[in-house]
Amino acid sequence: MNQLNKCSLTAILLCIIAFPAGAAAEPYAVQEGDTFHTIAQDNKLPLRNLQITNKRSGFQLKAGETITIPDSVATENKELMAKLVHAEAKGEPYEGKVAVATVVLNRVDSSDFPDTIKEVIYEKTGGIYAFSPVKNGAINDGYETNDMKAVNEAVAFRDQGMGSLYFYNPDKVTSDNWIFSRETIKTIGNHRFAK
């Protein structure tokens, strides 16, 4: 496979990973003076994702042309996710932090779970919270820069977790727990990620 084909395949795969089917996007009419950089900043998006969505690599835009702006996640939701990541994945590898944030996004995208980040994180079924840090209050302990970086990466490259909807530490779950019946997709640090 020649270098050009490899680059094209990589760009297509990145686009599929970053913006899977169903990810919301909206058209934007370019104004005089707009660049990909300024539009990315205004919409709190990674520059590269904006370029990939529009199948472009440069920075220049022409006034009047229409580009697509991918859906973004509100700052307050990112902060809530970062708090959950901090509480759930403290001491875990960075990749595990990204995967925890991705589980939240995958649940939002799944018809089996609530439709918003806040509802997913605070979900309670049959008196049991979906995430133990909500029950024990650890979600209120804040977050670190690395936790927010992991959230931003999960948002930018949605579905890195290969569709994972659950994660757990097998050393902290009783062997008769239903979670062991779920298909394990990947193990990162002390967590198993499952469908």
C-alpha positions as CSV (number, residue, x, y, z in Angstrom):
1,M,0.0,0.0,0.0
2,N,1.6,3.3,-1.0
3,Q,2.0,6.2,1.4
4,L,-0.9,8.2,-0.1
5,N,-3.4,5.3,0.3
6,K,-2.1,4.8,3.9
7,C,-2.8,8.5,4.7
8,S,-6.2,8.3,3.1
9,L,-7.1,5.2,5.0
10,T,-5.9,6.7,8.3
11,A,-8.0,9.9,7.7
12,I,-11.1,7.8,7.0
13,L,-10.6,5.7,10.1
14,L,-10.0,8.7,12.3
15,C,-13.2,10.3,11.0
16,I,-15.2,7.1,11.7
17,I,-13.7,6.9,15.2
18,A,-14.0,10.6,16.0
19,F,-17.6,11.0,14.7
20,P,-19.5,7.7,14.5
21,A,-22.9,7.4,13.0
22,G,-25.4,9.3,15.0
23,A,-23.0,12.0,16.2
24,A,-24.8,15.3,15.8
25,A,-23.2,18.0,13.6
26,E,-24.4,21.3,12.3
27,P,-23.6,23.4,9.3
28,Y,-21.8,26.7,9.7
29,A,-21.6,29.6,7.2
30,V,-18.0,30.9,7.2
31,Q,-17.7,34.6,8.0
32,E,-14.9,36.9,6.8
33,G,-11.8,36.3,8.9
34,D,-12.8,32.9,10.1
35,T,-10.2,30.1,10.2
36,F,-10.4,26.5,11.3
37,H,-8.4,27.6,14.3
38,T,-10.8,30.3,15.4
39,I,-13.9,28.2,14.7
40,A,-12.4,25.3,16.7
41,Q,-11.6,27.7,19.6
42,D,-15.1,29.3,19.6
43,N,-16.8,25.8,19.7
44,K,-14.3,24.3,22.2
45,L,-13.3,21.6,19.7
46,P,-10.0,20.1,18.8
47,L,-8.7,21.7,15.6
48,R,-7.8,18.4,14.0
49,N,-11.4,17.0,14.6
50,L,-12.9,20.0,12.9
51,Q,-10.5,19.5,9.9
52,I,-11.2,15.8,9.7
53,T,-15.0,16.3,9.8
54,N,-14.6,18.7,6.8
55,K,-12.1,16.5,5.0
56,R,-9.5,19.4,5.0
57,S,-6.0,19.7,6.2
58,G,-5.3,23.4,5.8
59,F,-6.3,26.4,7.9
60,Q,-7.8,28.8,5.4
61,L,-11.5,29.1,4.7
62,K,-13.4,31.3,2.3
63,A,-16.2,33.6,3.5
64,G,-19.6,32.2,2.4
65,E,-18.6,28.5,2.2
66,T,-20.3,26.1,4.6
67,I,-18.5,23.7,6.9
68,T,-19.7,21.2,9.4
69,I,-19.2,21.7,13.1
70,P,-19.3,18.4,15.1
71,D,-21.4,18.2,18.2
72,S,-19.5,19.3,21.3
73,V,-19.9,18.6,25.0
74,A,-20.8,21.5,27.4
75,T,-18.1,22.5,29.9
76,E,-20.2,21.6,32.9
77,N,-20.7,18.1,31.5
78,K,-17.0,17.7,30.9
79,E,-16.3,18.8,34.4
80,L,-18.8,16.3,35.8
81,M,-17.2,13.6,33.7
82,A,-13.7,14.6,34.9
83,K,-14.9,14.3,38.5
84,L,-16.2,10.8,37.7
85,V,-13.0,9.9,36.0
86,H,-11.0,11.1,38.9
87,A,-13.0,9.2,41.4
88,E,-13.3,6.0,39.4
89,A,-9.8,5.8,37.8
90,K,-7.5,7.5,40.3
91,G,-4.2,5.7,40.1
92,E,-5.1,4.0,36.8
93,P,-3.2,4.5,33.5
94,Y,-4.1,7.5,31.4
95,E,-5.6,5.2,28.7
96,G,-7.9,3.8,31.5
97,K,-9.1,7.3,32.3
98,V,-10.0,7.9,28.7
99,A,-11.8,4.6,28.6
100,V,-13.9,5.4,31.7
101,A,-15.0,8.7,30.1
102,T,-15.8,6.8,26.9
103,V,-18.1,4.5,28.8
104,V,-20.2,7.5,29.8
105,L,-20.3,8.7,26.2
106,N,-21.2,5.3,24.9
107,R,-24.0,5.1,27.4
108,V,-25.4,8.4,26.3
109,D,-25.3,7.1,22.7
110,S,-27.0,3.8,23.7
111,S,-30.8,3.4,23.7
112,D,-30.4,1.3,26.9
113,F,-29.3,4.2,29.0
114,P,-30.3,7.8,29.7
115,D,-29.8,10.4,27.0
116,T,-27.6,13.0,28.8
117,I,-24.2,12.8,30.5
118,K,-25.6,14.0,33.8
119,E,-28.5,11.5,33.8
120,V,-26.0,8.6,32.9
121,I,-23.7,9.6,35.8
122,Y,-26.4,10.0,38.3
123,E,-28.5,7.0,37.1
124,K,-30.0,4.9,39.9
125,T,-31.9,1.7,39.2
126,G,-33.6,-0.3,41.9
127,G,-31.9,1.8,44.6
128,I,-28.4,1.1,43.1
129,Y,-26.3,3.8,41.6
130,A,-24.6,3.2,38.3
131,F,-21.3,4.5,39.6
132,S,-20.2,4.0,43.2
133,P,-18.5,7.5,43.5
134,V,-22.0,9.0,43.2
135,K,-23.2,6.9,46.2
136,N,-20.2,7.5,48.4
137,G,-19.8,11.2,47.5
138,A,-16.3,10.9,46.0
139,I,-17.6,12.5,42.8
140,N,-17.6,15.8,44.7
141,D,-13.9,15.6,45.3
142,G,-12.9,17.5,42.2
143,Y,-10.5,16.5,39.4
144,E,-7.0,17.0,38.2
145,T,-5.7,18.3,34.8
146,N,-5.0,14.8,33.6
147,D,-8.6,13.8,34.3
148,M,-10.0,16.6,32.1
149,K,-7.4,15.9,29.4
150,A,-8.8,12.3,29.3
151,V,-12.3,13.6,29.1
152,N,-11.4,15.9,26.2
153,E,-9.7,13.0,24.4
154,A,-12.7,10.8,24.9
155,V,-15.0,13.5,23.5
156,A,-12.7,14.2,20.6
157,F,-12.3,10.6,19.6
158,R,-15.6,9.1,20.7
159,D,-16.0,5.3,20.9
160,Q,-12.4,4.5,21.6
161,G,-13.6,1.9,24.1
162,M,-14.9,-0.3,21.2
163,G,-18.4,0.1,22.4
164,S,-17.8,-0.6,26.1
165,L,-20.8,0.2,28.3
166,Y,-19.4,-1.1,31.6
167,F,-16.1,-1.2,33.5
168,Y,-15.2,-2.9,36.8
169,N,-12.3,-3.9,39.0
170,P,-12.6,-7.8,39.2
171,D,-10.7,-7.7,42.6
172,K,-13.5,-5.6,44.1
173,V,-16.6,-7.4,42.7
174,T,-18.0,-10.6,44.1
175,S,-17.7,-13.6,41.8
176,D,-21.5,-14.0,41.6
177,N,-22.0,-10.5,40.3
178,W,-23.8,-10.2,36.9
179,I,-21.0,-8.1,35.5
180,F,-18.9,-11.2,34.9
181,S,-21.5,-12.3,32.3
182,R,-20.7,-9.3,30.1
183,E,-18.2,-9.7,27.2
184,T,-14.9,-8.2,28.2
185,I,-13.5,-6.0,25.4
186,K,-10.3,-4.8,27.0
187,T,-8.4,-4.7,30.3
188,I,-6.6,-1.5,31.2
189,G,-4.8,-1.3,34.5
190,N,-7.1,-2.8,37.2
191,H,-10.3,-2.2,35.1
192,R,-12.0,-4.5,32.7
193,F,-14.2,-2.8,30.0
194,A,-17.2,-4.8,28.8
195,K,-20.2,-4.7,26.5
